[in-house]
């Protein structure tokens, strides 16, 4: 098994101690003692990434920590009646193949995926092991499920946004920077839904109404990020939108550094970018609901019988300190709608 950060090992021991040591106690929680189950997950982030470590150790406030806490509430205690395995696909196509094969070789009872790319790779490797995607923006269009209400097959999960989000991002960044003449769209065609088109239609519709030019800024390697953002430092006035894209999440530090270097305002789809020093984000509120589905699958429910669920709430985050550094004065009307203002 790939080594995990030591902080997570400490939490695992804590979970086991708190769970108690008698079989009667586990049965009272509703767990089944017949055999050790395996829950596996794959992430596009390096296991050394700060976000990965935080996801593992921040309890119910993070994706993986929330999953483990949620399973424990439902009677599944790691190291007692199930084993948790994580693999990273970080490092390119060869590493992806290795990570996927390692997970399949474990013969897990359920696999949790974290992005469109990982979900597609796991689905290509198995048609029988249940798969729960923690985030997918276009599961029907990507061929993951037959429909949101009736997924079918061995896959289900949670969506994180809709195609209309593209237009909303443009509306919000224009409120923050009302004099923009163009908007740059940062994305990696290989890892964003429909190579970017999933969001571009609504962005372009909003841009036409606003009289703003849309300029695509595709990147395929980390080395291209600085130059892609630097293009928007010169007149005419520009801002940028980061699409939902696991590649951009992995490289969030380089993106934030480039926007600061070139003083280019950008809006992001996830709070992860805000934690790294981003200007503003608009996206789904983090709700760790995967434990519900993992629990049901471990107890025998077919993944394809569980409907795909959509976000229940979206949140707007604004960093006023970053805005000041970029020379922006965020309008009060926008600040008043923010769910969180960071200083």
URUR-V524069 format. One record per run of one state. SS is the DSSP state (h for helix, s for strand, l for the rest). FROM is the first residue (numbers start at 0). LEN is the number of residues. If there is no record, write none. Layout:
# URUR-V524069
SS/FROM/LEN, SS/FROM/LEN
This chain:
# URUR-V524069
l/0/5, h/5/14, l/19/3, h/22/6, l/28/8, s/36/7, l/43/6, h/49/8, l/57/1, h/58/3, l/61/1, h/62/11, l/73/4, s/77/1, l/78/3, s/81/7, l/88/4, h/92/13, l/105/4, s/109/4, l/113/2, h/115/10, l/125/4, s/129/7, l/136/18, s/154/5, l/159/5, h/164/12, l/176/5, s/181/6, l/187/5, h/192/18, l/210/2, s/212/6, l/218/3, h/221/9, l/230/7, s/237/5, l/242/3, h/245/5, l/250/1, h/251/11, l/262/3, s/265/3, l/268/2, h/270/5, l/275/4, s/279/5, l/284/5, h/289/9, l/298/4, h/302/3, l/305/3, s/308/1, l/309/4, s/313/6, h/319/6, l/325/6, h/331/4, l/335/4, s/339/3, l/342/1
